Amino acid sequence: MSHGARVIRTGVSSAGPAAPPPVTAASSSAGSDAELMDGGYFRSCAGMLKVAQMISLLIGFISVNNSPWTDYSAYSFFQIVTMCDLVMILFFYIMHIFRVYRKLTCVSWPLAEFLHYLIGTILLLIGSIVAAAKSYNITGLVAGATFGFLATILCVISMWSSYKVSCITQSTSKYH
């Protein structure tokens, strides 16, 4: 008899809603478009966080790219990290908009996104610290490092808000 079994729940789920909404005559013509794209994700907090992350990463990349470099290895690492993070965030953004996670159920999308955020945030933090240390007060490099730190903070907020793990005790029945 197991009393107090633990269940770990995360804030995101790769499974869709329990049941599809009922189809009416008025919504049947727009049903295929509603199935293809998730328009609510554009306005959701997670969607807006992803857009803010992508914009800050792009501004950081452009700022560093258009500045005279003082240390090639530091800034090439920063550029690689910002572009890889930007591409991966764009990938997950498109995946959520087009609901790819419903079609490819063999992948644990919440875990994949969590691992991306974990590794990407750590690399972005390291790249931003190194970029800030090697900037020598050149405004473009300082701006790039600043937007790198902003993107790091946004990634931490996104990771914290999306993947809060809570342990919930489930009661078990004595009578089976």
Disulfide bonds with the S-S distance in Angstrom:
none
